[in-house]
């Protein structure tokens, strides 16, 4: 019960890495709010995830300031406080026009930045305002990607997505430095390819899976959502009380492996 009685908001908690984290947080004793845009899917997820502990769904658009304010107000009213924010929500911008820098469209850039970086700014700001206003310690954990500092353009060439993940790292490290004096910890998890609905394109490509066999040798392919959930529980627990400002790759060896491309 490493998170006993801690109140946590997990954005993007209805599926993929977010859902796996909600499941583990709840089983570790946390009281969890799942935040997401799809009310129907969120409500279904909350019912399923409640089997593992206390989980509630609150509809919110993390890219909209008023919606984020409503999310935090509703959480405080429902659960009486807040200890942890874990921002998982984000998108792949390919369908909106993201791609190689010379091909990325204005719409692809703007949509991806709003969903992936502006959203983190808004939720982190709201969490900090709460922690500071209550004069309490707190934990913020953000989701980035190894692509922010270990690019692999052969198969993962999306300029806006990569830029947003780099922005999350920089924003988080600045916040960690600024708010450590208030005992507010800010950390980042940077996964490689994890088998989730958002990663379906890459995970379903036989050539990419073969590449991952050597690029992510610890898993021999895509990682599992549970791998990130375990790291999140540690970083949000009291066992990590002296840890702030870190970027933790959960990558199966991605950052220390070359990866073997097929012979052309």
C-alpha positions as CSV (number, residue, x, y, z in Angstrom):
1,X,0.0,0.0,0.0
2,X,2.7,2.5,-1.1
3,X,0.1,5.2,-1.9
4,X,-2.2,4.6,1.0
5,X,-4.9,7.4,1.2
6,X,-3.1,9.7,-1.3
7,X,-5.5,11.5,-3.7
8,X,-4.3,11.4,-7.3
9,X,-5.5,12.9,-10.6
10,X,-4.4,10.8,-13.6
11,X,-5.1,12.5,-16.9
12,X,-5.7,10.1,-19.8
13,X,-6.4,7.4,-17.3
14,X,-9.1,5.6,-19.2
15,X,-6.9,3.5,-21.5
16,X,-3.4,2.4,-22.2
17,X,-0.6,3.5,-19.9
18,X,-3.0,5.7,-17.9
19,X,-5.5,2.8,-17.2
20,X,-2.6,0.5,-16.1
21,X,-1.5,3.2,-13.7
22,X,-4.9,3.8,-12.3
23,X,-5.3,0.1,-11.7
24,X,-1.9,0.0,-9.8
25,X,-2.4,3.2,-8.0
26,X,-5.8,2.1,-6.7
27,X,-4.5,-1.3,-5.6
28,X,-1.7,0.5,-3.8
29,X,-4.3,2.4,-1.7
30,X,-4.6,5.7,-3.7
31,X,-7.9,7.4,-4.2
32,X,-7.8,8.1,-7.9
33,X,-9.6,10.5,-10.3
34,X,-9.5,9.5,-13.9
35,X,-9.6,12.6,-16.1
36,X,-10.5,12.3,-19.8
37,X,-12.5,13.8,-22.7
38,X,-14.7,10.8,-23.5
39,X,-17.4,10.6,-20.8
40,X,-18.8,7.2,-22.0
41,X,-15.4,5.5,-22.1
42,X,-14.3,7.2,-18.9
43,X,-17.3,6.0,-17.0
44,X,-16.9,2.4,-18.2
45,X,-13.2,2.6,-17.2
46,X,-14.0,3.9,-13.8
47,X,-16.4,1.0,-13.1
48,X,-13.8,-1.6,-14.2
49,X,-10.9,0.0,-12.4
50,X,-12.9,0.5,-9.2
51,X,-12.5,-3.3,-8.7
52,X,-8.9,-2.6,-7.8
53,X,-9.7,0.2,-5.3
54,X,-11.2,3.7,-5.4
55,X,-11.5,5.3,-8.8
56,X,-13.7,8.0,-10.1
57,X,-14.1,9.6,-13.6
58,X,-14.4,13.4,-14.2
59,X,-14.8,14.6,-17.7
60,X,-12.2,17.2,-18.7
61,X,-10.3,18.6,-21.6
62,X,-6.7,19.1,-20.4
63,X,-6.0,21.5,-23.2
64,X,-8.7,24.0,-22.0
65,X,-7.9,26.2,-19.0
66,X,-11.6,26.4,-17.8
67,X,-12.0,22.6,-18.1
68,X,-8.8,22.0,-16.1
69,X,-10.0,24.4,-13.4
70,X,-13.3,22.5,-13.3
71,X,-11.4,19.2,-13.0
72,X,-9.4,20.3,-9.9
73,X,-12.5,22.0,-8.3
74,X,-14.5,18.8,-8.7
75,X,-11.7,16.6,-7.4
76,X,-11.2,18.7,-4.3
77,X,-15.0,18.7,-3.7
78,X,-15.2,14.9,-4.2
79,X,-12.1,13.7,-2.4
80,X,-11.2,16.6,-0.1
81,X,-7.7,17.2,-1.3
82,X,-4.9,16.4,-3.7
83,X,-1.5,14.8,-3.3
84,X,-0.5,13.7,-6.8
85,X,-0.9,14.8,-10.4
86,X,0.2,12.3,-13.1
87,X,-0.2,13.8,-16.6
88,X,-0.4,10.9,-19.1
89,X,-2.8,12.3,-21.6
90,X,-1.4,13.1,-25.1
91,X,-1.8,12.3,-28.8
92,X,0.1,11.2,-31.8
93,X,-0.4,14.0,-34.3
94,X,0.1,12.0,-37.5
95,X,-3.6,12.1,-38.5
96,X,-3.6,15.9,-38.0
97,X,-0.6,16.5,-40.2
98,X,2.4,15.9,-37.9
99,X,5.4,14.3,-39.6
100,X,9.0,15.1,-40.7
101,X,9.8,18.8,-40.1
102,X,9.7,19.7,-43.8
103,X,6.3,18.1,-44.1
104,X,4.6,18.9,-40.8
105,X,1.6,21.1,-41.4
106,X,0.5,24.1,-39.5
107,X,-2.5,22.2,-38.2
108,X,-0.5,19.2,-37.3
109,X,1.9,21.4,-35.2
110,X,-0.8,23.4,-33.5
111,X,-3.0,20.5,-32.7
112,X,-0.2,18.4,-31.3
113,X,1.3,21.2,-29.2
114,X,-2.1,22.0,-27.7
115,X,-2.8,18.4,-26.8
116,X,0.6,17.4,-25.6
117,X,2.4,20.5,-24.2
118,X,-0.3,23.1,-23.5
119,X,-2.2,20.5,-21.6
120,X,0.8,19.7,-19.4
121,X,1.3,23.5,-18.7
122,X,-2.4,23.8,-17.7
123,X,-2.6,20.8,-15.4
124,X,0.8,21.4,-13.8
125,X,-0.1,25.0,-13.2
126,X,-3.3,24.1,-11.5
127,X,-1.6,21.5,-9.3
128,X,1.1,23.9,-8.2
129,X,-1.5,26.6,-7.4
130,X,-3.3,24.1,-5.2
131,X,-0.2,22.9,-3.4
132,X,1.2,26.4,-2.9
133,X,-2.2,27.7,-1.8
134,X,-2.6,24.9,0.8
135,X,1.1,25.2,1.9
136,X,1.5,21.5,1.4
137,X,4.0,19.2,-0.3
138,X,2.9,17.5,-3.5
139,X,4.0,15.4,-6.4
140,X,3.7,16.1,-10.1
141,X,4.7,13.4,-12.6
142,X,4.6,14.0,-16.4
143,X,4.8,11.7,-19.3
144,X,7.4,12.5,-22.1
145,X,9.1,10.1,-24.5
146,X,12.6,8.9,-25.2
147,X,12.2,10.6,-28.6
148,X,12.8,13.9,-26.8
149,X,16.5,13.1,-26.4
150,X,17.1,9.8,-28.3
151,X,15.6,10.3,-31.7
152,X,15.0,7.5,-34.2
153,X,13.9,9.2,-37.5
154,X,13.9,6.0,-39.6
155,X,10.6,5.0,-38.1
156,X,9.6,7.7,-35.7
157,X,9.9,11.0,-37.5
158,X,7.3,13.4,-36.1
159,X,8.5,16.9,-35.5
160,X,5.6,18.3,-33.4
161,X,5.3,15.2,-31.2
162,X,9.0,15.1,-30.5
163,X,9.1,18.9,-29.8
164,X,6.3,18.6,-27.3
165,X,8.0,15.8,-25.4
166,X,11.2,17.8,-25.2
167,X,9.2,20.8,-24.0
168,X,7.7,18.6,-21.2
169,X,11.1,17.6,-20.1
170,X,12.3,21.3,-19.9
171,X,9.2,22.5,-18.3
172,X,9.3,19.8,-15.7
173,X,12.9,20.3,-14.8
174,X,12.4,24.1,-14.4
175,X,9.4,23.4,-12.1
176,X,11.4,20.9,-10.1
177,X,14.2,23.4,-9.5
178,X,11.8,26.3,-8.7
179,X,9.4,24.4,-6.3
180,X,11.7,22.1,-4.4
181,X,11.9,24.7,-1.7
182,X,8.2,24.2,-1.2
183,X,8.7,20.4,-1.0
184,X,6.9,19.9,-4.3
185,X,8.5,17.2,-6.5
186,X,8.3,17.2,-10.3
187,X,9.6,14.3,-12.3
188,X,9.2,12.8,-15.8
189,X,8.8,9.3,-17.2
190,X,10.1,8.9,-20.7
191,X,8.9,5.6,-22.2
192,X,10.1,4.1,-25.5
193,X,7.5,2.2,-27.6
194,X,4.8,0.8,-25.3
195,X,2.0,-1.4,-26.6
196,X,-1.0,0.9,-26.3
197,X,-3.9,2.0,-28.6
198,X,-1.9,5.2,-29.5
199,X,1.1,3.1,-30.6
200,X,-1.0,0.7,-32.7
201,X,0.5,1.9,-36.0
202,X,4.1,1.2,-35.0
203,X,3.4,-1.8,-32.8
204,X,1.5,-3.5,-35.7
205,X,4.3,-2.9,-38.3
206,X,6.4,-6.0,-38.7
207,X,9.5,-4.0,-39.8
208,X,9.3,-1.8,-36.7
209,X,8.7,-4.7,-34.4
210,X,11.8,-6.4,-35.9
211,X,13.8,-3.2,-35.2
212,X,12.6,-3.1,-31.6
213,X,13.9,-6.5,-31.1
214,X,17.4,-5.0,-30.9
215,X,16.5,-1.4,-30.0
216,X,14.5,-2.5,-26.9
217,X,16.4,-5.7,-26.0
218,X,15.1,-6.0,-22.5
219,X,11.6,-6.5,-23.9
220,X,12.5,-7.7,-27.4
221,X,9.6,-5.6,-28.7
222,X,7.1,-3.0,-27.4
223,X,7.0,-2.7,-23.6
224,X,3.9,-3.2,-21.5
225,X,1.8,-0.4,-19.9
226,X,2.5,-2.0,-16.5
227,X,6.2,-1.3,-16.9
228,X,5.5,2.5,-16.7
229,X,2.8,2.0,-14.0
230,X,5.3,0.5,-11.7
231,X,7.8,3.3,-12.2
232,X,5.0,5.9,-11.6
233,X,4.0,4.3,-8.3
234,X,7.6,4.5,-7.1
235,X,8.1,8.1,-8.1
236,X,4.8,9.2,-6.6
237,X,5.3,7.3,-3.3
238,X,7.1,8.4,-0.2
239,X,10.0,6.1,-1.1
240,X,11.0,8.8,-3.7
241,X,10.8,11.7,-1.2
242,X,14.3,13.0,-2.2
243,X,13.8,12.5,-5.9
244,X,12.9,15.5,-8.1
245,X,13.9,16.8,-11.5
246,X,14.7,13.4,-13.0
247,X,13.8,12.1,-16.4
248,X,13.4,8.3,-16.1
249,X,13.6,6.3,-19.3
250,X,11.4,3.3,-19.2
251,X,12.6,2.1,-22.5
252,X,13.8,-1.6,-22.5
253,X,17.3,-0.4,-23.3
254,X,16.4,2.0,-26.2
255,X,18.7,4.7,-25.1
256,X,21.8,2.5,-24.8
257,X,21.1,0.3,-27.9
258,X,21.8,1.0,-31.6
259,X,19.0,-1.0,-33.1
260,X,19.6,-2.9,-36.3
261,X,18.0,-1.6,-39.4
262,X,17.3,-4.1,-42.3
263,X,19.9,-4.3,-45.0
264,X,18.7,-2.2,-48.0
